[in-house]
Amino acid sequence: MDKTARQWLQDNAISVLDAVVDAIITIDSGGHILSANQSTFDMFGYRESELLGQQISVLMPEPYRSSHQAFVDRYLETGNATIIGIGRELTAVTSAGTEFPIYLAIKALPGDGETYFTGIVRDLSLQKASELAIAEQREHLARVGRLSTMGEMTASIAHEINQPLTAIAMYAQASIKLLQRPNLDRDKLSGALQKLNTQALRAGSVIERIQRFVRNEGGQREMVDMPELLAELQHLAAGDARAHGIEVVYSVSEPVAKVFCDPVQIQQVALNLLRNAIDAMDDVNCSNGNRIDVAVAEERSGVSVTVADVGPGIEDDQQDLVFGAFHSTKSDGMGMGLSICRSIIRDHSGELDYENNVGPGVTFRFWLPYADDLDYSDDAASEG
């Protein structure tokens, strides 16, 4: 840059800053606002005379407002910082008291005997609204996928429910006959009624699992034991596997730490992979065998779940399309299953991929990080 251009920038620095969309604020070590560009006044709803000289904490909601200066003082004393030079998502507040999400980047500027700080503030309101809309759309598609999966499993579900219902009818008829006898055998009647109750609970359990699976519960994340989640999946998919003459073998490499996830969505991913494996093997009449292996193991500071079948595998010309939306090898498929699954796993900061086996078939695998490796706390966001 030549001297003339540099001088022009110095003379017009304020005009340049006013042209920037992001808010740019400079404060002294005491937290007083020394300068701000026009975007700052527009973003926070203050006039220049109202903001300059004020504490920067007026732009922060509680609890950050009360604790901010202590963090600045600690930085000046120790030189240790958590967001200076790095940036962080925070919450800010306008003059009217409206809170909104921001991205804040801070840089320390040592001066003559004093340290100053410049902050660049980006309003994330539109970005967060867009992310929320995308999340809602993703959950809608995920629920459509769950309903579609249940539709595909209708025959096996009906069989699973009909078995206990048939038993209920049988034990109910036996109980009626026992009651009609002149010499009532209370022990036999009690036994028949107990068996009737057991079968009723069995039918109710099947229905409850289906309701829980298809219910719209997106975003309900919690600490989840993956082996327990897969055990629930085993009950949900057992009838479908039996209907196709397929054996599903589950294995767990203990111990497995818990992960923080939406159990319904992760179960949806596992069930989708399992049903794809069943369909793939059914397409070749289980000519390579009738066993699917589902395994849970610790891997790379997280938990992995693999579903390995002995079907036809993924053809070379299909490998780049597997996770694409509206791509399906099934004649009646929507082509959204694996696309939704990958979206769900990525939303959980995980990975979903596959590889063809050395022998017949393919292994799909998804991985989720341990809860301890994810930052769900906003506490550090207020530190300087």
Secondary structure by P-SEA (a helix, b strand, c coil): ccaaaaaaaaaaaaaaaaaccbbbbbbccccccccccaaaaaaacccccccccccccccccccccccaaaaaaaaaaccccccccbbbbbcccccccbbbbbbbbbbbbbcccbbbbbbbbbbaaaaaaaaaaaaaaaaaaaaaaaaaaaaaaaaaaaaaaaaaaaaaaaaaaaaaaaaaccccaaaaaaaaaaaaaaaaaaaaaaaaaaaaaacccccccccccaaaaaaaaaaaaaaaaaaacbbbbbbbcccbbbbbcaaaaaaaaaaaaaaaaaaaaaaaccccccbbbbbbbbcccbbbbbbbbcccccccccccccccccccccccccccaaaaaaaaaaaaccccccccccccbbbbbbbbcccccccccccccccc
